[in-house]
Amino acid sequence: MAETPADVVAELKASIPTNPHGLRPWWERVDQEHHELLAAIHEAWRAGELGAKQITAARRISQKLRTYGITIGEQGVIAWLKRPTAL
């Protein structure tokens, strides 16, 4: 059976990322095993437990995440900290 135009369009829509940069954000690509850690860090930041200086906190978080194999820079951490939820 031949594909219909609607089938082709549906397949194309499903294969094109919705993110304008073509990739999902780093926090969505992190292995499941690290989700609890990310949630705890994000919650601590939102609660004010990691200080008031976002760049300083982002630097330290970035350094710590590298020890878990998550390589993300300060700007990526800052974008993540601004989110209302960790994931």
C-alpha positions as CSV (number, residue, x, y, z in Angstrom):
1,M,0.0,0.0,0.0
2,A,1.4,3.4,-1.0
3,E,1.8,6.2,1.6
4,T,-0.7,8.9,1.4
5,P,0.4,12.6,1.5
6,A,-1.0,12.8,5.0
7,D,1.2,9.9,6.0
8,V,4.3,11.5,4.6
9,V,3.5,14.8,6.3
10,A,2.9,13.0,9.7
11,E,6.2,11.2,9.4
12,L,8.0,14.4,8.6
13,K,6.4,16.2,11.5
14,A,7.4,13.5,13.9
15,S,11.0,13.5,12.7
16,I,11.7,17.2,12.9
17,P,12.7,18.5,16.4
18,T,10.5,21.1,17.9
19,N,13.4,22.8,19.5
20,P,14.7,25.6,17.2
21,H,18.3,24.5,17.8
22,G,17.6,20.9,16.8
23,L,18.5,19.4,20.1
24,R,16.6,18.8,23.3
25,P,18.0,20.8,26.3
26,W,20.8,19.0,28.2
27,W,18.6,18.4,31.3
28,E,16.2,16.4,29.1
29,R,19.1,14.3,27.7
30,V,20.7,13.4,31.1
31,D,20.5,9.7,32.0
32,Q,17.6,8.7,34.3
33,E,20.0,7.8,37.0
34,H,20.8,11.5,37.5
35,H,17.3,12.9,37.6
36,E,17.0,12.7,41.4
37,L,20.3,14.6,41.7
38,L,19.3,17.3,39.3
39,A,15.9,17.7,41.1
40,A,17.7,18.1,44.4
41,I,20.1,20.7,43.1
42,H,17.4,22.6,41.4
43,E,15.2,22.5,44.4
44,A,18.0,23.8,46.6
45,W,18.7,26.7,44.2
46,R,15.0,27.6,44.1
47,A,14.8,27.5,48.0
48,G,17.8,29.9,48.2
49,E,20.1,27.3,49.8
50,L,22.9,27.8,47.2
51,G,23.3,31.5,47.7
52,A,22.1,34.5,45.8
53,K,24.7,34.8,43.1
54,Q,23.5,32.8,40.1
55,I,26.9,32.8,38.2
56,T,28.8,31.5,41.3
57,A,26.2,28.8,41.9
58,A,26.2,27.9,38.2
59,R,30.0,27.6,38.2
60,R,30.0,25.3,41.2
61,I,27.1,23.2,39.9
62,S,28.8,22.8,36.5
63,Q,32.0,21.6,38.3
64,K,30.1,19.2,40.4
65,L,28.0,17.8,37.6
66,R,31.3,17.0,35.7
67,T,32.1,14.5,38.5
68,Y,29.0,12.6,37.4
69,G,29.9,12.7,33.8
70,I,27.5,15.6,32.9
71,T,29.5,18.1,31.0
72,I,27.6,21.4,30.9
73,G,28.9,25.0,31.1
74,E,27.8,27.8,33.3
75,Q,25.4,29.3,30.8
76,G,23.7,26.0,30.3
77,V,23.3,25.7,34.1
78,I,22.0,29.2,34.4
79,A,19.3,28.5,31.7
80,W,18.3,25.4,33.7
81,L,18.2,27.2,37.0
82,K,15.7,29.7,35.5
83,R,13.2,27.0,34.8
84,P,10.4,26.5,37.2
85,T,11.1,22.7,37.4
86,A,14.3,20.7,37.1
87,L,13.2,18.4,34.2
